Structure formats: C-alpha cells, structure tokens
C-alpha cells in the first residue's frame, strides 16, 4: 500500500522516480486481498504486486530506503549494509523533514536528506516506537487496512510535499 500511494503522490507532483518495495520475509508473495481491496477503493491497482526480499544488491542500488518500522530500517542498515544517512522509517523521515523544512528549489535530494539525518545514530533505531512505526495490518480486519491506508496516504503526501519544496500536502487525486 505504501509503495502504491508513494508512487501516486510522486506522479501527481510530477516527480520522476522509481519506487519499489522489499521486505524481510520471503519474496514472490502477492498482496493480501484486504490490501488489494483497500487500494482499489483509492483507485490504485496492486493486484499484480509480488513481494521482494531485501538484499545487499537492492539496498546498494537504492538512493533512499524507507521502512515502515524501526526493525525494517535496523535490518536494512545492520544486515544489508544500507547507509543510515539515507535509510529512515517513513514517520521519522516526515517528522525530521518537517523539522528542517522542505527541500530547496535547487537543492539536491541527497543534500536535503543529509540535513534531515543530522545527528542520527544507529542506536536511535533500537526497540519499537509508535512515533516511528506504521502498524502492519496483515491478519487484521479490513477497517485496520483502511486506517493504515489513510495514515500512509497522509505520510507519503507530506513526504512528497517536502521533496517538491512545499509543506502543503498534494490533493488526493490518483
């Protein structure tokens, strides 16, 4: 859901970016029926989605790694070699981005990410924290998927707004 919503917000904002997702569990698994149904309600088709497993090669080729929870970021950094200065939870990225302000018009994304990440250390990723973690809806009722989609839509919209240099979220129009 996060991948689809981020891709939609980037497209709506005119930002050419490649968005993909990978996780810590086995690859090749389709999205849950609940996730497919929820994204369909948003006008987004994820029926063809298949999970991918995180790997060193994938992390090395990705300019920004965004996890849904601290444990994802921790694994990406510690196990797969992701650089902490370009690996965040979505909530952390938005929170820190809003604190430092949107990316400047001519500011490279890498420079903005460096500003966002000032002062971060790996020990900041210890444990779980609802301020950093988006709860996983798998195995929960459809209402939880809806709440998660609303949260992800808000966060991805705010993130894209920061990338384009605006703190005003883009309207929901996919």
C-alpha positions as CSV (number, residue, x, y, z in Angstrom):
1,X,0.0,0.0,0.0
2,X,2.8,2.4,0.9
3,X,4.5,1.8,-2.5
4,X,1.4,2.4,-4.4
5,X,0.5,5.6,-2.5
6,X,4.0,7.0,-2.7
7,X,4.1,6.3,-6.5
8,X,0.8,8.0,-6.9
9,X,1.8,11.1,-5.0
10,X,5.1,11.4,-6.9
11,X,3.3,11.0,-10.2
12,X,0.7,13.6,-9.2
13,X,3.5,16.0,-8.3
14,X,5.4,15.5,-11.5
15,X,8.5,13.9,-9.8
16,X,10.1,11.2,-12.0
17,X,11.1,8.5,-9.5
18,X,11.3,4.7,-9.4
19,X,9.5,3.3,-6.4
20,X,9.7,-0.3,-5.3
21,X,9.3,-2.3,-2.2
22,X,11.1,-5.1,-0.4
23,X,10.8,-6.6,2.9
24,X,12.3,-9.1,5.4
25,X,10.0,-12.0,4.6
26,X,10.1,-14.3,1.5
27,X,9.6,-12.9,-1.9
28,X,7.0,-13.7,-4.5
29,X,4.0,-13.4,-2.2
30,X,1.0,-11.5,-3.6
31,X,-0.5,-8.6,-1.7
32,X,-3.3,-9.6,0.7
33,X,-6.9,-9.5,-0.6
34,X,-7.6,-6.8,2.0
35,X,-4.7,-4.6,0.7
36,X,-5.8,-5.1,-2.9
37,X,-9.4,-4.2,-2.0
38,X,-8.3,-1.1,0.0
39,X,-6.1,0.2,-2.7
40,X,-8.8,-0.4,-5.3
41,X,-11.1,1.8,-3.1
42,X,-8.4,4.5,-3.6
43,X,-8.3,3.9,-7.4
44,X,-5.0,2.1,-7.2
45,X,-4.4,-1.4,-8.6
46,X,-1.9,-3.5,-6.7
47,X,-3.3,-6.9,-7.8
48,X,-0.1,-7.7,-9.6
49,X,2.2,-6.9,-6.7
50,X,4.6,-9.6,-5.5
51,X,6.8,-9.2,-2.5
52,X,10.6,-9.0,-2.9
53,X,13.1,-9.8,-0.2
54,X,15.5,-7.1,0.8
55,X,19.1,-7.8,-0.4
56,X,22.5,-6.1,-0.3
57,X,22.3,-5.5,-4.0
58,X,18.9,-3.9,-3.8
59,X,20.0,-1.6,-0.9
60,X,23.2,-0.7,-2.6
61,X,21.3,0.5,-5.7
62,X,18.7,2.5,-3.9
63,X,19.3,6.2,-3.1
64,X,16.7,6.2,-0.3
65,X,15.4,3.3,1.8
66,X,12.2,3.9,3.6
67,X,10.9,1.4,6.2
68,X,7.5,1.1,7.8
69,X,9.0,0.3,11.2
70,X,12.3,0.7,13.0
71,X,13.0,-3.1,12.7
72,X,13.0,-2.7,8.9
73,X,15.4,0.2,9.0
74,X,17.6,-1.6,11.6
75,X,17.8,-4.7,9.4
76,X,18.4,-2.7,6.3
77,X,21.4,-0.9,8.0
78,X,22.8,-3.7,10.1
79,X,22.2,-6.8,7.9
80,X,22.0,-5.5,4.4
81,X,24.5,-2.6,4.5
82,X,22.1,0.3,3.9
83,X,23.7,3.7,4.8
84,X,22.0,5.2,7.8
85,X,22.0,8.7,6.3
86,X,19.7,7.5,3.6
87,X,17.6,4.9,5.5
88,X,14.6,6.1,7.5
89,X,11.2,5.0,8.7
90,X,8.5,6.8,6.8
91,X,7.3,8.6,10.0
92,X,10.8,9.6,11.0
93,X,11.6,10.9,7.5
94,X,8.5,13.1,7.5
95,X,8.9,14.2,11.1
96,X,12.6,15.2,10.6
97,X,11.9,16.6,7.1
98,X,9.2,18.9,8.5
99,X,11.6,20.0,11.3
100,X,14.4,21.0,8.8
101,X,11.9,22.3,6.2
102,X,11.2,21.4,2.6
103,X,13.9,20.8,0.0
104,X,15.2,23.9,-1.6
105,X,14.3,24.5,-5.2
106,X,17.9,23.8,-6.4
107,X,18.9,21.6,-3.5
108,X,19.9,18.0,-4.5
109,X,17.8,15.4,-2.7
110,X,21.0,14.0,-1.2
111,X,21.7,17.3,0.4
112,X,18.2,17.6,1.8
113,X,18.5,14.0,3.2
114,X,21.8,14.9,4.8
115,X,20.0,17.8,6.6
116,X,17.2,15.5,7.6
117,X,19.5,13.0,9.0
118,X,21.8,15.2,11.0
119,X,22.5,13.7,14.4
120,X,21.1,10.3,13.8
121,X,22.9,7.2,15.1
122,X,22.1,3.5,14.8
123,X,21.2,3.3,18.5
124,X,18.2,5.6,17.7
125,X,16.7,2.6,15.9
126,X,16.7,0.3,18.9
127,X,13.3,-1.1,20.0
128,X,10.0,-0.3,18.6
129,X,8.3,3.1,18.8
130,X,4.8,4.1,17.7
131,X,6.3,7.5,16.8
132,X,8.4,5.8,14.1
133,X,6.4,2.6,13.3
134,X,3.5,2.2,11.0
135,X,1.5,-0.7,12.3
136,X,1.3,-3.7,10.0
137,X,-2.4,-4.5,9.1
138,X,-1.7,-8.1,7.9
139,X,-4.1,-10.5,9.6
140,X,-6.3,-7.7,10.9
141,X,-9.8,-6.7,9.8
142,X,-10.5,-4.5,6.7
143,X,-11.0,-1.5,8.9
144,X,-7.4,-1.7,10.0
145,X,-6.3,-1.7,6.4
146,X,-8.3,1.4,5.8
147,X,-6.8,3.2,8.8
148,X,-3.3,2.1,7.6
149,X,-4.0,3.4,4.1
150,X,-5.2,6.7,5.5
151,X,-2.1,7.0,7.6
152,X,0.2,6.0,4.7
153,X,-1.6,8.5,2.3
154,X,-1.0,11.3,4.8
155,X,2.7,10.4,5.3
156,X,3.5,9.9,1.7
157,X,1.7,13.1,0.7
158,X,3.7,15.1,3.3
159,X,6.9,13.5,2.2
160,X,6.4,14.3,-1.4
161,X,5.4,17.8,-0.4
162,X,8.8,18.2,1.3
163,X,10.6,16.9,-1.8
164,X,8.9,19.4,-4.1
165,X,9.5,22.2,-1.7
166,X,6.1,22.6,-0.1
167,X,4.7,21.7,3.2
168,X,1.2,21.6,1.9
169,X,0.1,18.0,1.0
170,X,-0.9,17.4,-2.6
171,X,-4.6,16.7,-3.0
172,X,-5.7,13.1,-3.2
173,X,-6.1,12.6,-6.9
174,X,-4.7,9.4,-8.4
